Amino acid sequence: MPEFKPRTLSVGFVAGVTPGKWVGRWRERHPDVPLELQQYGDDAVAALHSAAADVLFVRLPVNRENLFIIPLYEEQAVVVSSKEHEISLFDEVPLAELEAENLLDVEECGGPAGAVEVAASGAGVVVLPMSLARLHARRDAVHRPVPELPGTTIGIAWLEGNDSQDVEEFIGIVRGRTERSSRQPSAADGPRKSASQKASARKAAQQGSKKQAAPSGAKRSGAKPEPRKGSGKAGKPGSGTPQNRRGRRR
């Protein structure tokens, strides 16, 4: 007789992502379905295509071919330097402060850990997502946020066509679905759309809205705007515009 092997859910993640809370919720709700957790490097997306992982927490951008991706949250960009560097005196570093610095290339340094090590030596500074800076933190290095730099996005990805019950349930947990709302709908509610179907519908809706959008300056001939009830004099537009954020020295 063939040996019975219970089904498992394989969840991959890239360095810096901490999926522990979602994994914990899965194990509480589905103790009968084992969950395997695996960290991946530069070949993270390949793990989905090879079926090594069912779902993957990935740092965007990535090649989206044959993938569904749902953005989850943003990571703050920070600069890492030696502890003795002037950057350590700032709470937030203005982008202009980095113009005269030797910006290290992460790949040339052999990855984030190597880049942080080189920065700690005083040979330069490196910009990283905050999660990676914290992951590879050293006593002889500091990191400070750079608000003017764009952050990076963490998302959850899975293969198109993979609508298995376990994948759909895990994606629902990540998106905040409660245990009660994860129950099957009644017949009167109609069939529930999968996460893949929702993602496809969202893409179609976005494409349709672009086609149907009218030019902003278009006017309807013969139509006169109706006065708004109770409207008084037009208010002046707000003069307060956001000022450039400046670094504050400690």
DRENZA-432070 format. One record per residue: residue in one letter; x, y, z of N, C-alpha, C, CB in turn. Coordinates in steps of 0.001 Angstrom, whole numbers, padded with zeros to 6 digits, always signed. Glycine has a CB too. Layout:
REM DRENZA-432070
AXYZXYZXYZXYZ...
REM end
This chain:
REM DRENZA-432070
M+000835-001189+000000+000000+000000+000000+000883+001258+000000-000952-000005+001224P+000469+002285-000763+001257+003523-000768+001174+004218+000585+000773+004472-001881E+002274+004845+000967+002315+005538+002250+001516+006836+002165+003774+005825+002672F+000617+007033+003121-000205+008251+003127+000621+009416+003650-001486+008059+003992K+000593+010500+002898+001303+011708+003302+000306+012851+003388+002455+012046+002310P+000082+013425+004582-000899+014503+004720-000455+015724+003917-001094+014879+006210R-001436+016482+003446-001125+017675+002677-000463+018717+003572-002396+018247+002029T+000387+019531+002972+001064+020592+003702+000951+021886+002901+002555+020228+003969L+001119+023010+003588+001135+024319+002943+002549+024865+003055+000090+025299+003590S+003164+025148+001906+004536+025654+001878+004512+027175+001727+005349+024998+000722V+005049+027867+002702+005070+029328+002710+006515+029810+002651+004353+029891+003972G+006831+030574+001615+008172+031122+001475+008194+032600+001836+008686+030918+000052F+009377+033106+002162+009513+034521+002476+010940+034958+002180+009142+034804+003956V+011108+036254+001926+012443+036807+001703+012957+037393+003006+012427+037885+000581A+014251+037616+003068+014882+038137+004289+014261+039460+004694+016396+038308+004089G+014059+039627+005981+013481+040855+006508+011996+040763+006782+013733+041966+005566V+011309+039825+006138+009877+039640+006367+009692+038715+007566+009168+039057+005097T+008755+039071+008433+008481+038260+009622+007033+037773+009578+008750+039073+010928P+006796+036605+008991+005424+036105+008833+004888+035361+010041+005356+035209+007652G+005555+035485+011174+005186+034678+012339+003736+034803+012770+006048+035045+013476K+003159+036036+012750+001792+036209+013240+000790+035474+012362+001436+037690+013307W+001033+035480+011029+000108+034799+010114+000271+033288+010204+000337+035268+008667V+001518+032845+010385+001763+031419+010559+001090+030935+011843+003284+031121+010592G+001175+031740+012913+000545+031365+014168-000965+031234+014045+000881+032372+015229R-001588+032161+013323-003035+032098+013131-003429+030871+012329-003536+033357+012436W-002617+030542+011324-002922+029346+010531-002886+028099+011407-001928+029203+009361R-001865+027985+012228-001710+026782+013048-002788+026691+014115-000335+026759+013701E-003320+027838+014544-004421+027811+015499-005712+027331+014835-004626+029200+016114R-005962+027781+013617-007216+027463+012934-007164+026130+012195-007563+028564+011961H-005972+025724+011752-005856+024497+010952-004713+023628+011475-005630+024837+009457P-004831+023137+012698-003758+022311+013265-003561+020998+012525-004045+022022+014713D-004547+020593+011722-004449+019331+010992-003703+019476+009668-005831+018777+010736V-003375+020705+009278-002657+020936+008016-001300+021543+008349-003475+021875+007049P-000225+020767+008252+001109+021297+008574+001498+022447+007646+002158+020182+008485L+002228+023400+008188+002721+024529+007410+004245+024522+007453+002151+025878+007949E+004851+024512+006266+006307+024543+006149+006751+025958+005797+006804+023526+005082L+007721+026484+006546+008197+027851+006352+009628+027796+005834+008113+028675+007677Q+009910+028545+004751+011237+028516+004148+011637+029903+003669+011279+027520+002986Q+012865+030313+004009+013385+031605+003534+014098+031411+002209+014346+032240+004577Y+013899+032387+001301+014528+032342-000013+015312+033626-000252+013471+032135-001120G+016256+033535-001172+017074+034691-001526+016635+035284-002846+018543+034307-001592D+017599+035487-003747+017304+036111-005032+016415+035247-005916+018584+036418-005755D+016365+033941-005652+015566+033028-006470+014181+032808-005878+016280+031693-006621A+013688+033764-005114+012435+033572-004391+011281+033242-005333+012102+034815-003582V+011112+034010-006408+009987+033789-007318+010089+032420-007986+009932+034897-008383A+011299+031945-008224+011481+030627-008837+010872+029528-007973+012971+030348-009068A+010823+029757-006663+010242+028760-005764+008756+028564-006041+010451+029171-004306L+008068+029617-006482+006658+029481-006839+006503+028696-008136+006002+030862-006973H+007306+029034-009135+007190+028375-010437+007582+026896-010374+008058+029093-011462S+008453+026557-009442+008858+025157-009305+007987+024388-008320+010300+025079-008867A+006984+025076-007758+006064+024475-006782+006757+024150-005464+005444+023208-007356A+007938+024709-005228+008587+024523-003932+007846+025300-002850+010060+024967-003995A+007186+026392-003252+006389+027190-002319+005015+027406-002905+007069+028545-002011D+003992+027343-002047+002621+027601-002485+002330+029099-002516+001620+026889-001564V+002786+029800-001508+002653+031260-001435+003997+031826-001015+001518+031694-000434L+004212+033103-001334+005517+033696-001079+005366+035144-000658+006411+033593-002315F+006002+035505+000457+006116+036904+000849+007355+037448+000142+006212+037076+002428V+007150+038430-000721+008222+038879-001601+008377+040389-001525+007952+038444-003045R+009594+040859-001784+009860+042297-001829+009754+042757-003277+011270+042638-001233L+008854+043690-003537+008611+044169-004890+009648+045225-005273+007187+044743-005013P+009908+045362-006610+009235+044708-007725+009862+043349-008060+009269+045609-008948V+009060+042486-008665+009526+041197-009172+008865+040961-010520+009204+040032-008171N+009305+039941-011219+008671+039543-012474+007284+038975-012164+009548+038495-013243R+006245+039661-012633+004876+039286-012292+004264+038255-013244+004016+040511-012271E+005029+037755-014179+004483+036823-015165+003888+035590-014480+005575+036400-016165N+002638+035297-014790+001901+034136-014261+001751+034171-012742+002602+032852-014665L+001798+035370-012158+001655+035494-010717+000503+036423-010362+002950+035999-010097F-000119+036151-009244-001010+037100-008594-000244+037667-007404-002373+036425-008151I-000293+038987-007239+000424+039631-006150-000499+040644-005468+001717+040320-006670I-000540+040593-004154-001308+041559-003371-000327+042335-002491-002418+040847-002503P-000183+043651-002705+000696+044453-001834+000159+044451-000407+000819+045913-002360L+001061+044386+000566+000659+044315+001970+001063+045556+002769+001260+043086+002611Y+002331+045927+002717+002775+047084+003507+004060+047657+002915+002994+046685+004994E+004388+048875+003359+005578+049579+002878+006703+049512+003916+005238+051050+002550E+007940+049421+003419+009115+049452+004271+009809+050810+004137+010085+048299+003911Q+010239+051381+005238+010955+052650+005241+012394+052447+004760+010938+053277+006652A+012875+053361+003913+014270+053327+003472+015143+053990+004530+014442+054033+002093V+016288+053373+004837+017212+053930+005816+018619+053915+005234+017156+053139+007153V+019494+054731+005803+020909+054718+005435+021699+054144+006601+021417+056152+005063V+022626+053251+006282+023463+052605+007298+024877+053161+007193+023464+051048+007128S+025455+053504+008315+026820+054040+008353+027531+053515+009586+026815+055595+008347S+028805+053866+009703+029550+053511+010917+029013+054324+012094+031083+053761+010728K+029252+053843+013271+028744+054506+014466+029372+055874+014665+028991+053646+015686E+030590+056082+014149+031289+057357+014319+030947+058358+013212+032793+057122+014351H+030174+057945+012233+029862+058833+011100+028924+059956+011548+029218+058028+009932E+028994+061092+010841+028142+062241+011149+026650+061911+011052+028471+063389+010215I+026322+060934+010212+024918+060540+010038+024290+060109+011358+024808+059407+009018S+025099+059581+012256+024568+059110+013538+024004+060242+014381+025648+058391+014315L+024322+061496+014037+023828+062649+014788+022411+063051+014395+024753+063821+014592F+021894+062474+013295+020568+062837+012805+019498+061877+013330+020557+062849+011276D+018281+062428+013495+017105+061576+013696+016568+061128+012351+016007+062319+014498E+016526+062047+011395+016136+061772+010013+017166+062440+009114+014675+062287+009700V+017621+061717+008099+018698+062217+007250+018127+062825+005978+019687+061092+006908P+018390+064114+005691+017962+064708+004420+018702+064044+003263+018212+066240+004414L+018039+063907+002141+018649+063266+000983+019915+064003+000545+017651+063202-000173A+019929+065319+000698+021093+066116+000295+022348+065706+001052+020821+067599+000517E+022196+065184+002273+023356+064780+003072+024082+063585+002470+022924+064452+004488L+023411+062844+001576+024015+061642+000999+024751+061917-000305+022955+060598+000764E+024604+063141-000840+025189+063437-002147+026705+063318-002149+024793+064825-002587A+027340+063701-001068+028804+063653-001012+029341+062334-000457+029319+064796-000170E+028440+061398-000138+028872+060138+000466+029188+059087-000599+027794+059612+001417N+029998+058129-000220+030285+056980-001069+029185+055948-000854+031696+056376-000758L+028215+055916-001778+027089+054989-001647+027499+053603-002116+025868+055489-002451L+027395+052650-001248+027803+051283-001554+026740+050568-002371+028087+050510-000269D+027185+049705-003289+026284+048861-004068+026093+047549-003312+026843+048608-005514V+024848+047229-003025+024556+046051-002199+025060+044774-002863+023046+045944-001934E+024819+044636-004165+025240+043415-004859+026755+043291-004900+024682+043392-006279E+027448+044408-005132+028909+044363-005175+029503+043997-003815+029462+045706-005638C+028758+044284-002755+029213+043942-001399+028842+042518-001008+028624+044914-000389G+028189+041811-001897+027815+040431-001614+026489+040273-000906+028862+039797-000804G+025675+041318-000876+024366+041254-000248+024258+042239+000903+024086+039847+000243P+023075+042325+001514+022857+043287+002605+023816+043124+003780+021452+043163+003105A+024097+041886+004181+024980+041664+005329+026378+042194+005042+025044+040168+005684G+026886+041918+003843+028205+042410+003469+028243+043921+003358+028637+041795+002167A+027150+044500+002835+027089+045961+002686+027096+046645+004051+025829+046372+001893V+026379+046097+005020+026359+046664+006364+027743+046550+007004+025300+045957+007237E+028419+045447+006754+029765+045264+007306+030728+046306+006750+030284+043851+007000V+030642+046557+005416+031520+047550+004800+031182+048944+005320+031400+047506+003259A+029890+049247+005455+029473+050553+005966+029967+050753+007400+027937+050692+005906A+029938+049709+008199+030394+049807+009591+031879+050113+009676+030094+048514+010338S+032629+049728+008629+034068+049991+008616+034387+051436+008302+034750+049097+007615G+033390+052212+007842+033603+053606+007504+033955+053831+006049+034672+054165+008357A+033927+052775+005219+034302+052909+003815+033190+053503+002955+034697+051566+003265G+032015+053680+003497+030893+054229+002746+029615+054068+003527+030768+053558+001384V+028510+054380+002884+027191+054189+003493+026333+053409+002512+026519+055561+003866V+025294+052765+003009+024426+051977+002147+022970+052232+002508+024757+050479+002260V+022118+052279+001499+020681+052464+001691+019994+051101+001595+020094+053465+000637L+019184+050798+002582+018498+049507+002658+017088+049703+003192+019281+048518+003551P+016192+048726+002952+014926+048732+003683+015210+048567+005177+013977+047601+003170M+014413+049196+006005+014670+049165+007447+014712+047738+007993+013604+049966+008183S+013873+046854+007460+013843+045485+007973+015183+044782+007770+012730+044690+007292L+015852+045045+006639+017150+044423+006388+018246+045062+007245+017512+044534+004901A+018137+046379+007452+019105+047044+008318+019021+046502+009742+018875+048562+008312R+017807+046244+010211+017640+045691+011552+018098+044239+011614+016184+045797+011990L+017826+043498+010539+018205+042084+010508+019715+041915+010613+017695+041423+009227H+020455+042810+009953+021917+042705+009917+022591+043764+010801+022415+042841+008475A+021890+044202+011838+022412+045252+012720+023704+044813+013406+021365+045632+013774R+024589+045790+013587+025868+045559+014263+026082+046648+015311+027049+045537+013239R+026900+046359+016305+027178+047345+017350+027983+048524+016827+027919+046693+018497D+028770+048300+015760+029596+049373+015229+028938+050084+014051+030937+048828+014811A+027640+049897+013864+026915+050542+012770+025605+051131+013287+026643+049536+011626V+025112+052148+012599+023818+052756+012926+023015+052889+011639+023998+054152+013623H+021704+053005+011777+020863+053286+010608+019878+054387+010974+020108+051999+010124R+019616+055254+009990+018713+056373+010177+017768+056457+008979+019501+057698+010359P+016493+056800+009211+015536+056906+008099+015863+058075+007178+014117+057060+008638V+015556+057886+005891+015703+058943+004883+014318+059144+004274+016793+058568+003769P+013501+060055+004837+012095+060190+004418+011905+060533+002948+011431+061240+005240E+012885+061200+002336+012726+061597+000940+012929+060452-000043+013684+062699+000619L+013482+059346+000411+013672+058195-000470+012409+057343-000499+014880+057349-000013P+012070+056787-001670+010889+055912-001732+011124+054629-000957+010532+055584-003188G+010076+054138-000342+010171+052880+000384+010010+051702-000546+009131+052819+001484T+010078+050518+000004+009842+049295-000763+008560+048638-000255+011058+048312-000650T+007975+047819-001123+006693+047193-000808+006861+045693-000623+005667+047478-001911I+006246+045173+000428+006174+043733+000651+004791+043265+000218+006457+043366+002154G+004766+042185-000556+003496+041646-001010+003473+040135-000861+003234+042041-002460I+002302+039561-001037+002169+038105-001032+001832+037674-002452+001070+037622-000010A+002521+036643-002936+002382+036201-004327+002061+034715-004386+003666+036498-005123W+001338+034337-005427+001055+032928-005691+000797+032766-007182-000164+032420-004849L+000886+031544-007669+000755+031274-009089-000685+031433-009569+001252+029881-009398E-000843+031970-010759-002166+032015-011383-002668+030580-011559-002119+032770-012762G-003912+030365-011246-004500+029038-011376-004394+028205-010116-003854+028311-012498N-003599+028626-009154-003505+027885-007899-004596+028383-006962-002092+028044-007248D-005760+027767-007076-006911+028162-006262-007224+027117-005194-008136+028384-007149S-006202+026453-004698-006442+025432-003691-007049+026059-002443-005140+024695-003344Q-007799+025267-001732-008477+025756-000531-007480+026282+000490-009325+024648+000092D-006340+025605+000642-005352+026025+001632-004729+027369+001255-004261+024961+001777V-004414+027548-000032-003830+028817-000475-004817+029951-000256-003420+028743-001960E-006065+029733-000656-007082+030775-000486-007286+031115+000988-008410+030329-001110E-007266+030117+001842-007474+030355+003264-006302+031139+003860-007661+029024+004006F-005076+030791+003467-003917+031495+004011-003896+032945+003549-002620+030792+003599I-004220+033182+002293-004268+034557+001787-005325+035350+002550-004568+034576+000262G-006456+034707+002835-007491+035370+003620-007012+035741+005007-008705+034491+003725I-006239+034872+005642-005697+035151+006967-004750+036352+006910-004964+033911+007525V-003893+036374+005895-002940+037484+005754-003675+038800+005552-001978+037231+004577R-004780+038758+004840-005536+039980+004560-006474+040364+005697-006331+039812+003288G-006460+039599+006778-007223+039981+007954-008557+039288+008114-007446+041416+007931R-008804+038242+007339-010074+037525+007475-010122+036822+008826-010260+036503+006321T-011202+037026+009536-011353+036397+010840-011803+034955+010680-012349+037175+011706E-011731+034204+011767-012121+032801+011718-013599+032662+011384-011813+032113+013046R-014431+033575+011895-015861+033514+011610-016148+033818+010146-016621+034487+012502S-015472+034834+009594-015734+035204+008206-015158+034211+007226-015181+036568+007921S-014279+033315+007699-013684+032338+006800-014579+031123+006602-012339+031903+007326R-015714+031072+007313-016630+029951+007118-017280+030012+005749-017701+029938+008205Q-017693+028882+005274-018310+028807+003952-019630+029566+003939-018531+027341+003538P-019930+030335+002863-021182+031067+002783-022354+030125+002553-021118+032105+001674S-023551+030597+002917-024746+029808+002693-025126+029854+001230-025899+030304+003563A-026053+029011+000814-026486+028970-000580-027083+030296-001001-027496+027851-000795A-027757+030986-000058-028382+032267-000397-027349+033337-000703-029280+032732+000737D-026130+033184-000161-025088+034168-000392-024443+034031-001751-024047+034063+000665G-024636+032880-002393-024000+032659-003677-022575+032173-003499-024022+033929-004507P-021925+031755-004594-020570+031235-004498-019575+032318-004120-020162+030597-005805R-018617+031955-003321-017583+032904-002909-016509+032983-003983-016963+032495-001548K-016067+034194-004288-014988+034379-005254-013657+034093-004584-015005+035809-005842S-012781+033415-005330-011455+033140-004813-010598+034393-004896-010801+031983-005579A-009441+034343-004223-008535+035485-004280-008045+035720-005700-007348+035272-003343S-007851+034617-006458-007423+034760-007848-008496+035429-008686-007072+033402-008440Q-009764+035031-008474-010862+035644-009211-011005+037113-008858-012165+034911-008932K-010831+037447-007579-010909+038844-007169-009791+039662-007797-010851+038955-005648A-008572+039078-007859-007456+039791-008459-007692+040022-009938-006160+039025-008247S-008258+039004-010646-008567+039156-012069-009639+040217-012276-009024+037818-012669A-010665+040213-011421-011733+041202-011541-011217+042596-011281-012865+040884-010583R-010290+042719-010339-009725+044022-010032-008926+044563-011216-008840+043938-008788K-008171+043682-011891-007421+044105-013067-008358+044565-014172-006531+042970-013570A-009438+043779-014399-010389+044130-015445-011085+045447-015145-011416+043027-015615A-011413+045667-013867-012082+046915-013487-011179+048110-013697-012532+046859-012035Q-009893+047943-013382-008949+049047-013570-008785+049383-015042-007591+048700-012960Q-008733+048354-015899-008608+048591-017333-009863+049249-017888-008332+047282-018069G-011043+048799-017412-012289+049375-017884-012455+050822-017471-013445+048575-017380S-012018+051152-016247-012167+052525-015780-011287+053478-016573-011832+052618-014299K-010132+052994-017034-009266+053839-017844-009898+054147-019195-007911+053173-018039K-010586+053135-019784-011211+053336-021084-012403+054270-021001-011640+052012-021667Q-013177+054181-019914-014414+054943-019793-014199+056333-019214-015391+054192-018940A-013010+056598-018663-012769+057898-018043-012828+059003-019085-011411+057914-017327A-013614+060045-018834-013739+061171-019757-012653+062178-019472-015125+061829-019649P-012243+062977-020487-011249+064019-020253-011714+064971-019165-010965+064789-021541S-010768+065380-018309-011157+066213-017177-011681+067564-017610-009992+066399-016247G-011284+068069-018797-011713+069385-019222-012962+069374-020068-010629+070040-019966A-013598+068204-020281-014764+068116-021150-015960+068802-020519-015096+066660-021457K-016785+069529-021376-017973+070207-020907-019182+069705-021691-017822+071737-021041R-020303+069614-021046-021531+069212-021724-022185+070449-022312-022501+068476-020753S-022490+070365-023618-023086+071514-024295-024484+071770-023766-023124+071292-025814G-024802+073056-023548-026148+073440-023128-026438+073185-021676-027142+072727-023940A-025520+072594-020959-025784+072275-019552-025227+073369-018670-025173+070910-019166K-026031+073834-017758-025616+074875-016839-025480+074296-015440-026612+076045-016850P-024417+074644-014781-024245+074104-013419-025294+074658-012479-022844+074424-012879E-025862+073766-011692-026856+074195-010716-026161+074714-009471-027813+073041-010360P-026664+075831-008928-026026+076366-007708-026221+075413-006545-026599+077757-007350R-025225+075323-005738-025340+074455-004557-026128+075155-003476-023951+074053-004026K-026968+074387-002823-027805+074952-001773-026947+075393-000604-028859+073941-001311G-027260+076631-000184-026567+077118+001006-025134+077506+000747-026606+076086+002073S-024753+077580-000534-023357+077924-000804-023147+079413-000661-022942+077464-002203G-022105+079806-000059-021769+081216+000091-020663+081581-000853-021368+081538+001524K-019806+082472-000412-018695+082854-001258-017682+081720-001309-018042+084150-000752A-017059+081695-002478-016074+080637-002648-014920+080868-001695-015572+080573-004102G-014557+079829-000997-013444+079958-000068-012116+079993-000797-013456+078821+000931K-011159+080626-000179-009837+080673-000776-009159+079332-000617-008990+081782-000149P-008428+078955-001668-007728+077678-001539-006717+077728-000421-007042+077305-002843G-006545+076601+000212-005615+076561+001336-004206+076889+000905-005643+075206+001997S-003598+077792+001658-002254+078218+001307-001183+077364+001952-002056+079645+001694G-001609+076488+002865-000596+075697+003560-000117+074540+002707-001141+075175+004879T+001072+074546+002253+001648+073463+001475+002694+072773+002312+002252+073976+000152P+002819+071442+002153+003793+070732+002972+005201+071228+002704+003710+069236+002719Q+005944+071513+003759+007307+071976+003621+008251+070789+003538+007688+072891+004785N+009392+071030+002938+010399+069980+002860+010827+069594+004265+011616+070437+002020R+010915+068296+004461+011331+067814+005782+012842+067935+005908+010878+066341+006010R+013292+068463+006998+014718+068618+007230+015188+067652+008315+015046+070068+007622G+016406+067234+008152+016976+066351+009165+017168+067109+010458+018310+065755+008691R+016912+066430+011528+017078+067047+012840+018232+066380+013559+015781+066945+013675R+019179+067188+013926+020313+066624+014670+019891+066315+016092+021519+067593+014666R+020441+065266+016583+020119+064890+017964+020737+065889+018935+020618+063457+018277
REM end
